[in-house]
């Protein structure tokens, strides 16, 4: 399963940024040992239900220490029997682009 999530506290620092709180969440994800990728909008984790959602829960709790409320957005790709999809999905798209499929 792949789960992309975005988590942020209700408050921001003087500049309007929440990067310190987000860094705490990303640290928890990276320390989990699960395959993951962070971009400017989401962090995606690959693993089994229980392990992925445990990491997201802990990351959300860490961010909660930076504000009175937390915003959490989730998107999941649940495909039993498949692993390595964090990179494999992108590789398939890149291959299709390189082969100019569809044109």
VENLIN-V502722 format. One record per run of one state. SS is the DSSP state (A for helix, B for strand, O for the rest). FROM is the first residue (numbers start at 0). LEN is the number of residues. If there is no record, write none. Layout:
((SS,FROM,LEN) (SS,FROM,LEN))
//
This chain:
((O,0,1) (B,1,8) (O,9,9) (A,18,13) (O,31,3) (B,34,4) (O,38,4) (B,42,4) (O,46,2) (A,48,16) (O,64,5) (B,69,8) (O,77,7) (A,84,14) (O,98,5))
//
